[in-house]
């Protein structure tokens, strides 16, 4: 019998897994709105990129963070806690 944490992680993996074994994480429209309200920095390069998105599956749920590469602030978008 596997420990409960492994079971929870396996269930989360199945919830986010694509048919080819890769995991897919999505930013919802509500999350995009929160990011737009939170964002106050101007991009500093030609690509306009300024965010790093972190998805951490845990036994309690999915942790979602957005980090601004310019000012280093972090927005926690974790839901279901």
C-alpha positions as CSV (number, residue, x, y, z in Angstrom):
1,X,0.0,0.0,0.0
2,X,1.4,3.4,-1.0
3,X,1.5,6.3,1.4
4,X,-1.5,8.7,1.2
5,X,0.7,11.5,-0.2
6,X,1.6,9.4,-3.1
7,X,-2.0,8.5,-3.8
8,X,-3.0,12.2,-3.7
9,X,-0.1,13.1,-6.0
10,X,-1.1,10.3,-8.4
11,X,-4.7,11.5,-8.4
12,X,-3.6,15.1,-9.1
13,X,-1.3,13.9,-11.9
14,X,-4.3,12.0,-13.5
15,X,-6.4,15.2,-13.2
16,X,-3.8,17.3,-15.1
17,X,-2.3,14.7,-17.4
18,X,-2.6,14.8,-21.1
19,X,-3.1,11.6,-23.1
20,X,0.7,11.4,-23.9
21,X,1.8,11.4,-20.2
22,X,2.6,15.1,-20.1
23,X,0.9,17.3,-17.5
24,X,-1.1,20.4,-18.6
25,X,-1.8,23.3,-16.3
26,X,-4.1,26.0,-17.3
27,X,-4.5,29.7,-16.3
28,X,-8.2,30.4,-16.1
29,X,-9.9,33.7,-17.2
30,X,-10.3,34.6,-13.5
31,X,-6.6,34.1,-12.9
32,X,-5.8,36.2,-15.9
33,X,-7.9,39.0,-14.5
34,X,-6.1,38.8,-11.1
35,X,-2.8,39.0,-12.9
36,X,-3.8,42.0,-14.9
37,X,-5.0,43.8,-11.7
38,X,-1.8,42.8,-9.9
39,X,0.6,43.7,-12.8
40,X,2.1,47.2,-12.6
41,X,5.5,46.7,-14.4
42,X,6.5,47.5,-17.9
43,X,8.4,44.9,-19.9
44,X,12.1,45.7,-20.4
45,X,12.8,43.6,-23.5
46,X,11.4,43.3,-27.0
47,X,9.5,40.1,-26.3
48,X,7.3,41.7,-23.6
49,X,7.9,38.7,-21.4
50,X,8.0,39.5,-17.7
51,X,6.4,36.6,-15.8
52,X,7.5,33.2,-14.6
53,X,4.6,30.7,-13.9
54,X,5.2,28.0,-11.2
55,X,2.9,25.0,-10.8
56,X,3.5,22.7,-7.9
57,X,1.3,19.7,-7.4
58,X,1.0,18.7,-3.7
59,X,-1.0,16.3,-1.7
60,X,-3.3,19.2,-0.7
61,X,-3.8,20.6,-4.1
62,X,-2.1,22.6,-6.8
63,X,0.1,25.6,-5.9
64,X,0.1,28.3,-8.6
65,X,2.4,31.3,-8.4
66,X,3.2,34.1,-10.8
67,X,6.6,35.9,-10.3
68,X,7.3,39.2,-12.0
69,X,10.8,39.0,-13.5
70,X,11.1,42.8,-13.2
71,X,10.2,43.7,-9.6
72,X,10.4,40.1,-8.2
73,X,6.9,40.2,-6.6
74,X,5.0,37.0,-6.4
75,X,1.2,36.5,-6.9
76,X,-0.3,33.4,-5.3
77,X,-3.1,32.1,-7.5
78,X,-3.6,28.9,-5.4
79,X,-7.2,27.8,-5.3
80,X,-9.1,24.9,-3.5
81,X,-7.3,25.4,-0.1
